[in-house]
Amino acid sequence: MKIILVRELRGPEEEIYVKEGTAVEEIYRQYAASLPYIVTAAKINNKIESLEYRIHKECRVEFLDMRNQAANLIYQNSLILIYLKAVEDVLGKVDVDVENAINQGLYTEIKRKDPVTAKEVRSIEKQMKNLVAADMPFVKESLTKEEAMARFSDMGCPEKADLLNENPRMKKIPFYSLGGYRDFFYGQMVPSTGYINIFELRKYRRGVLLRFPQLSSPDSIPAYNDEKMLYRTFGEQSTWGKLMGITYVSDLNRKIEEGSFNDLIQLSEALHERRVVQIADMITRQKKRIVLIAGPSSSGKTTFARRLCIQLRVNGLEPLYMSTDDYFVERNDTPLDQYGEKNYEDIEAIDVPLFNRNMNDLLAGKTVDLPTFDFIKGTKIFGKRVTSVKGNQLLVIEGIHALNEALTCEIPKEDKFKIYISPLTQLNIDSHNRIVTTDHRMLRRMVRDYKYRGYSAKSTIASWPKVRAGEDKNIFPFSNEADVLFNSVHLYEICVLKKYAKPLLEQIAPEEPEYGDAVRMLNFLRFFKTVDDDSAIVNNSILREFIGGSVFV
């Protein structure tokens, strides 16, 4: 039987012949030694399947390695199950929460009176390595809803049972077992533990960090960087969730079902506004003259910056809002990426000398001819924004490189105040299935791209890997440079985004390369109730930047 095989990202297609019923894993084993990274799944005619998928007709097979978001998530799922099994082997039956992404890994807490010790963490890691060395199979079984509910009851997992009870369309529930340990995972797994041979455990605060290769470092553990500010922010988000009575998606769905959606909006917006006021007061007290705002795609930077400017005005200041987008180098001078395409993400795409010269001149009270970048012609236009700043004015600048000291290298440090913004949800599907922040941001971007830029969901998904690569290089490494972090998430927002995103995802056809990711996102959205009437969301909300109706965008 003939199939078309694509061995790796951007690799060539080739024709090979296999027997009917051949597992994709058997094909992968033939090429594994020559491939650069671990393969954890495959696209079969654009649908993401496990390596255990058996071929029964001619098709196109594309290996997905650790540079692919879906493949990386499959690695994470498999690693989490190995971790949970090892915890039970070492400590017995204890509850474990897989909480959020931090420090280039996942933060987990073993729920008992005394925090886990460093010695226990080493024992758990040793047992994980034993499980990997044994190359034990992950066994999948599909249970009926009734069988799954009964199993969750026996396991003492009410949040999982509630989640199923609220999803009448879920008929078959995927369970995975490893050496007698069973659990529900809505994502896929690799065939066996032997695939998961790169990981690291660290004792961290009250919990354990589970670290693994990232998209930008597919074959190694990235250098450790303690994201202390991120840890505090997740703690604040957890407190906010408790204020709203929401820990898991089932809690959120119940609130919406009970008619508490408007209360959620009001409380969430009040928490956002209080934080904006706190930041404005910090800037005012410290007499900062230039505020720099950065964060990954779809963080709500524009709305946050506008709301911050309003609060600074309340404090008697006159902020001048600007974007670094007007400081791109001329189109012909734009650097190229590894594929020979124009790279607008790296700092070399910014006219740094001109930016520093203009900012210092403004701070010195001089009149400056600020550029406006013409994106159609690919050049800076002058003469449209001749301005100067008064004594009570400060500059508020938003841009991808705002936290990178290289952007403002000629501006005195004492004049600068740096803000990192990102939607960081503490809400999880259940104790072991988390909401991936990058998927959350892609939903925001997908809805905004369609409403404001005329892009399809297909285009958003296709461009997302490049966006993510730019963030890994130009944004995330500098998050610790910030003076404060603003969490732009609303706990309820995926229930709102679902109404807009679901029909866009459903338009992606099976013959399109983005179909697999569309199916993955639609499966994720199944867990959330849909909010059809979002009219109660205020017009200065960060969410309005994406769904429409914003006074700022």
C-alpha positions in Angstrom: 0.0 0.0 0.0 1.4 3.4 -1.0 1.6 6.3 1.4 3.1 9.8 1.2 5.5 10.3 4.1 6.8 13.6 5.5 9.5 12.8 8.0 10.0 16.1 9.7 9.0 19.8 9.7 9.3 21.4 6.3 10.8 18.2 5.0 10.2 16.8 1.5 7.5 14.3 0.7 8.4 10.7 -0.3 6.5 7.7 -1.5 6.9 4.5 0.5 5.0 1.2 0.6 3.6 -0.5 3.7 1.4 -3.5 4.5 -2.3 -2.8 5.3 -2.7 -2.6 9.1 0.9 -1.3 9.7 1.1 1.0 12.8 2.6 4.4 12.3 5.0 3.6 15.1 6.5 0.8 13.0 7.2 3.3 10.2 8.7 5.7 12.7 11.1 3.1 14.1 12.6 2.7 10.7 13.6 6.4 10.5 14.0 7.3 14.2 17.8 7.2 14.1 18.0 9.7 11.3 15.5 12.2 12.7 16.6 15.2 14.8 14.0 15.1 17.6 11.6 12.8 19.3 8.4 12.1 17.4 5.3 11.7 19.5 2.4 11.7 17.0 1.6 11.9 13.3 -0.8 13.8 11.0 -2.8 11.3 9.0 -4.4 13.2 6.1 -4.1 16.3 8.3 -5.7 14.7 11.4 -3.5 14.3 14.5 -3.3 10.7 15.5 -1.3 8.7 18.0 1.7 6.6 16.8 -0.4 3.5 17.4 -2.8 4.4 14.6 -2.9 1.6 12.0 -3.0 2.4 8.3 -5.8 0.8 6.2 -5.8 2.9 3.1 -3.5 5.2 1.1 -2.8 8.4 3.0 -0.4 11.2 3.8 1.6 10.6 7.0 3.5 13.5 8.6 5.6 12.9 11.7 5.2 15.4 14.4 8.2 16.1 16.6 8.8 18.2 19.7 8.8 21.5 17.7 5.0 21.0 17.1 2.6 22.3 19.8 0.3 19.3 19.6 3.2 16.9 19.8 4.8 18.7 22.7 1.5 18.5 24.6 1.3 14.8 24.0 4.8 14.5 25.5 3.6 16.5 28.5 0.5 14.4 29.0 2.6 11.2 29.0 5.2 12.7 31.4 2.4 13.8 33.8 1.0 10.2 33.9 4.5 8.8 34.6 4.9 11.4 37.3 1.5 10.5 38.9 2.4 6.8 38.8 5.8 7.5 40.4 4.3 9.7 43.1 1.9 6.8 44.0 4.7 4.3 44.0 6.9 6.4 46.3 4.3 8.2 48.6 1.2 6.0 48.3 -2.2 7.3 47.4 -2.0 11.1 47.7 -3.8 13.8 45.7 -1.7 15.7 43.2 -2.6 19.0 41.4 -1.0 19.9 38.1 -1.4 23.6 38.3 0.4 25.9 35.8 3.3 26.4 33.4 6.3 28.2 35.1 10.1 28.1 35.1 10.1 26.2 31.7 8.0 23.4 33.2 4.9 22.6 35.2 4.3 23.4 38.8 2.6 20.6 40.7 1.5 20.3 44.4 1.3 17.0 46.3 -1.7 17.6 48.6 -0.8 16.7 52.1 -0.1 18.4 55.4 3.6 18.7 55.1 5.2 19.9 51.8 7.1 17.3 49.8 10.9 17.2 50.7 13.8 17.4 48.4 14.7 13.8 49.2 11.2 12.6 48.3 11.5 14.5 45.0 14.7 12.7 44.2 13.0 9.4 44.9 10.1 10.3 42.7 12.4 11.2 39.9 14.4 8.0 40.3 11.2 6.0 40.1 10.2 7.9 36.9 13.5 7.0 35.3 12.8 3.3 36.3 9.4 3.5 34.6 11.0 5.0 31.5 13.7 2.4 31.4 11.1 -0.4 31.6 9.5 1.0 28.4 6.0 0.3 29.8 3.0 0.7 27.5 0.3 3.3 28.0 -2.9 1.4 27.8 -5.9 3.3 26.5 -9.5 2.3 27.2 -12.8 4.0 26.3 -15.4 3.9 29.0 -19.1 4.8 28.7 -20.1 8.0 30.6 -21.7 5.9 33.3 -18.6 3.7 33.8 -16.4 6.8 33.9 -18.6 8.5 36.5 -18.5 5.4 38.7 -14.7 5.3 38.4 -14.3 8.9 39.3 -16.5 8.3 42.3 -14.2 5.5 43.4 -11.1 7.7 42.8 -12.5 10.5 44.9 -12.5 13.0 42.0 -15.7 15.0 42.1 -14.5 17.7 39.8 -13.9 15.1 37.0 -17.4 13.6 37.6 -19.0 17.1 37.5 -17.2 17.8 34.2 -18.6 14.7 32.6 -22.1 15.3 34.0 -22.2 18.7 32.3 -21.1 17.4 28.9 -24.0 15.3 27.5 -22.2 15.1 24.1 -19.3 13.2 25.6 -20.2 9.5 25.1 -16.9 7.8 25.2 -14.4 8.8 27.9 -10.7 8.1 27.4 -8.8 6.5 30.3 -5.1 5.7 30.3 -3.4 3.2 32.6 0.2 2.7 33.4 1.2 -0.3 35.6 -2.2 -0.3 37.3 -2.5 3.5 37.8 -5.5 4.8 35.8 -6.6 8.3 35.0 -8.6 10.4 32.6 -6.7 12.5 30.0 -8.5 14.3 27.2 -5.3 14.5 25.1 -3.3 11.7 23.5 -0.3 9.7 24.8 2.8 8.2 23.3 2.8 4.4 22.9 5.1 3.7 25.9 7.2 5.3 28.6 10.5 4.8 26.7 9.6 7.9 24.5 9.8 10.2 27.6 13.5 10.2 28.2 14.1 13.9 28.7 12.8 15.5 31.9 13.8 16.9 35.3 12.2 17.2 38.7 12.9 20.1 41.1 11.7 20.8 44.5 10.1 24.3 44.2 8.4 26.2 47.0 5.7 23.9 48.4 5.6 21.8 45.3 7.5 20.1 42.5 8.5 21.4 39.1 8.2 19.0 36.3 10.5 20.2 33.5 10.8 19.0 29.9 11.9 20.1 26.5 10.2 23.2 25.1 9.3 24.1 21.5 12.5 26.2 21.3 14.7 23.5 22.8 13.2 20.2 21.6 16.0 17.9 22.6 17.1 19.3 26.0 15.9 20.8 29.3 16.2 24.6 29.0 18.3 26.6 31.3 16.6 27.2 34.7 15.2 30.6 35.2 13.2 31.2 38.4 10.2 33.2 37.4 9.4 34.6 40.9 7.0 37.3 39.7 5.1 34.7 37.6 4.8 32.5 40.7 3.3 35.3 42.7 0.9 36.2 40.0 -0.4 32.6 39.8 -0.9 32.8 43.5 -3.0 36.0 43.1 -5.0 34.4 40.3 -5.7 31.4 42.6 -7.0 33.9 45.3 -9.1 35.6 42.6 -10.5 32.2 41.7 -11.5 31.5 45.3 -13.2 34.9 45.5 -15.3 33.9 42.6 -15.8 30.3 43.8 -14.0 28.9 40.7 -11.2 26.3 40.7 -12.1 24.0 37.8 -14.1 24.4 34.6 -17.0 22.5 36.2 -17.2 25.3 38.8 -17.3 27.9 36.0 -19.9 26.0 34.0 -22.1 25.8 37.1 -21.9 29.5 37.8 -23.0 30.2 34.2 -25.8 27.7 34.5 -27.0 29.3 37.7 -27.1 32.7 36.1 -24.1 34.2 37.8 -22.3 35.4 34.7 -22.9 39.1 35.2 -21.5 38.8 38.7 -18.4 37.1 37.4 -17.9 40.0 34.9 -18.3 42.7 37.5 -15.9 41.0 40.0 -13.3 40.2 37.4 -13.3 43.8 35.9 -13.1 45.2 39.4 -10.0 43.1 40.1 -8.4 44.2 36.9 -9.2 47.9 37.6 -7.8 47.7 41.1 -4.5 46.3 39.7 -4.3 49.0 37.0 -4.8 51.6 39.7 -2.0 50.0 41.9 0.4 50.1 38.9 -0.4 53.7 38.1 0.2 54.7 41.7 3.6 52.9 41.7 4.6 54.8 38.6 3.5 58.1 40.0 5.2 57.6 43.4 8.5 56.6 41.8 8.3 59.6 39.4 9.1 57.4 36.3 9.3 59.1 33.0 9.0 56.2 30.5 6.7 53.2 30.9 7.5 50.1 28.8 4.9 47.5 28.2 5.5 44.1 26.6 3.9 40.7 26.5 3.1 37.8 24.2 0.6 37.9 21.3 -3.0 38.5 22.3 -2.3 39.6 25.9 -4.4 42.7 25.7 -1.5 45.2 25.6 -3.4 47.9 23.8 -6.4 48.0 26.1 -4.2 47.7 29.2 -2.0 50.6 28.1 -5.0 52.8 27.4 -6.6 52.0 30.8 -3.2 52.7 32.5 -3.0 56.1 30.7 -6.5 57.0 32.1 -5.4 56.2 35.7 -2.2 58.1 35.2 -4.2 61.1 34.1 -6.3 60.7 37.3 -3.0 61.0 39.2 -2.4 64.4 37.5 0.0 63.1 34.8 -0.3 63.5 31.0 0.9 60.3 29.3 1.9 60.2 25.7 1.1 56.7 24.3 3.3 55.3 21.6 4.1 52.0 19.9 7.5 50.7 18.8 5.8 49.4 15.6 6.6 52.9 14.1 10.3 52.2 14.4 10.7 49.3 12.1 13.7 49.5 9.8 13.1 50.1 6.1 11.5 47.1 4.4 14.7 46.4 2.4 16.8 46.4 5.6 14.6 43.8 7.4 16.6 40.8 8.5 15.8 37.3 7.2 15.0 34.2 9.2 16.5 30.7 8.8 14.1 30.1 5.9 15.0 33.2 4.0 11.8 35.0 4.9 11.6 38.5 6.3 11.8 38.5 10.1 9.8 41.2 11.8 10.0 39.7 15.2 13.7 40.1 16.2 15.1 43.3 17.6 17.2 43.8 14.5 14.0 44.7 12.7 13.8 47.8 14.9 15.6 51.1 14.3 17.1 51.1 17.8 19.4 54.1 17.4 16.5 56.3 16.1 14.2 55.1 18.9 16.7 55.9 21.6 17.6 59.3 20.1 13.9 60.3 19.8 13.0 59.1 23.4 16.0 60.9 25.0 15.2 64.1 23.0 11.6 64.0 24.2 12.6 63.4 27.8 15.0 66.4 27.4 12.1 68.6 26.4 13.1 68.9 22.8 10.6 69.0 19.9 10.8 65.7 17.9 9.6 64.6 14.5 8.3 61.1 15.4 8.0 58.6 12.5 4.8 56.8 11.4 5.5 53.5 9.7 3.7 52.9 6.4 3.2 49.2 6.4 2.0 49.2 2.7 5.1 50.9 1.4 7.5 49.5 4.1 9.0 52.8 5.1 8.9 55.4 7.9 7.0 58.6 7.1 8.0 61.9 8.9 6.3 65.2 9.3 3.0 63.9 10.6 3.8 63.7 14.4 6.0 66.6 15.4 5.7 66.8 19.2 7.3 67.5 22.6 6.5 66.7 26.2 5.8 69.0 29.1 7.1 68.6 32.6 4.1 66.5 33.8 4.1 64.2 30.8 5.6 60.7 30.6 5.9 58.3 27.7 3.9 55.0 27.7 5.4 52.7 25.1 4.0 49.3 24.1 6.0 46.9 21.9 7.4 43.4 21.6 10.9 44.3 22.8 9.9 46.8 25.5 11.4 44.7 28.3 14.7 44.0 26.4 17.3 46.4 27.7 18.9 46.4 24.2 15.9 48.4 23.0 16.4 51.2 25.5 20.1 50.9 26.0 20.8 54.6 25.9 17.9 55.6 28.2 18.8 55.9 32.0 17.5 53.0 34.0 16.1 55.2 36.7 13.7 56.7 34.2 12.2 53.4 33.1 9.3 51.4 34.5 8.7 48.0 32.9 5.4 46.0 32.8 4.9 42.5 31.6 1.4 41.5 30.6 0.0 38.1 29.8 -3.3 36.1 30.4 -2.3 33.6 33.1 -5.2 31.4 34.1 -5.1 29.2 37.2 -8.3 27.6 36.0 -7.9 24.0 35.0 -10.1 21.4 33.4 -9.5 19.2 36.4 -6.7 18.4 38.8 -4.5 16.7 36.1 -5.7 18.3 32.8 -4.7 22.0 32.6 -5.6 24.8 30.3 -2.7 25.7 28.1 -2.0 29.4 28.1 -0.8 29.4 24.5 -4.0 27.8 23.3 -6.0 30.3 25.3 -4.1 33.2 23.6 -4.5 31.6 20.1 -8.3 31.6 20.7 -8.1 35.3 21.5 -6.0 36.0 18.4 -8.2 33.9 16.2 -11.3 35.8 17.1 -9.6 39.2 16.7 -7.9 38.2 13.4 -11.3 37.4 11.9 -13.1 40.5 13.3 -10.5 43.1 12.6 -8.0 41.8 10.1 -10.1 39.6 7.8 -8.0 36.5 8.5 -9.5 33.1 8.7 -8.9 30.6 11.6 -6.8 28.6 9.2 -4.5 31.6 8.7 -4.2 32.2 12.5 -3.3 28.5 13.1 -0.8 28.5 10.2 1.0 31.6 11.5 1.0 30.6 15.2 4.2 28.5 15.2 6.1 31.5 13.9 4.5 33.8 16.4 5.4 31.4 19.2 9.0 31.1 18.1 9.3 34.9 18.2 7.9 35.0 21.7 10.3 32.3 22.9 13.2 34.3 21.6 12.1 37.9 22.2 9.6 38.1 25.0 9.6 35.3 27.5 13.4 35.5 28.3 12.9 39.1 29.4 9.8 38.7 31.6 11.9 38.8 34.8 13.1 42.3 33.7 9.7 43.7 34.5 8.9 45.8 37.6 5.4 44.4 37.7 3.3 41.8 36.0 -0.3 42.4 34.9 -2.4 39.3 34.5 -5.0 40.1 31.7 -7.1 36.9 32.0 -10.8 36.8 32.8 -11.7 33.4 34.3 -14.9 33.2 32.3 -13.6 34.3 28.9 -13.2 31.0 27.1 -17.0 30.5 27.5 -17.4 33.8 25.7 -14.7 33.2 23.1 -16.2 29.8 22.3 -19.2 31.4 20.6 -16.9 33.2 18.2 -14.2 30.7 17.7 -16.1 27.5 17.3 -17.8 28.3 13.9 -14.4 29.6 12.6 -12.7 26.3 13.6 -15.5 24.3 12.0 -14.9 26.0 8.7 -11.4 24.4 8.4 -11.8 21.4 6.0 -10.2 18.0 6.4 -8.0 18.5 3.4 -6.3 21.6 4.9 -3.1 21.2 6.9 -4.6 23.1 9.9 -7.4 20.7 10.3 -5.7 18.6 13.0 -5.2 21.7 15.3 -8.8 22.8 14.6 -10.1 19.4 15.8 -7.8 19.6 18.8 -9.1 23.0 19.8 -12.8 22.0 19.2 -12.3 19.0 21.5 -10.9 21.4 24.1 -13.8 23.8 23.8 -16.3 20.9 24.4 -15.6 21.2 28.2 -16.9 24.8 28.3 -20.5 26.1 28.3 -21.2 28.8 25.7 -22.1 32.3 26.8 -24.4 33.5 24.0 -25.2 37.0 25.4 -22.0 38.9 26.3 -23.6 42.3 26.2 -22.8 42.8 29.9 -19.1 42.9 29.2 -18.1 46.6 29.6 -16.7 48.4 26.6 -13.3 49.1 28.2 -12.7 45.4 29.0 -9.6 43.7 27.7 -11.8 41.0 26.3 -13.5 43.6 24.1 -10.2 44.0 22.3 -10.8 40.6 20.8 -14.6 40.1 20.5 -15.4 43.7 19.4 -17.1 46.7 21.0 -14.0 48.2 22.6 -13.7 51.9 23.1 -10.0 51.6 22.7 -9.7 49.5 19.5 
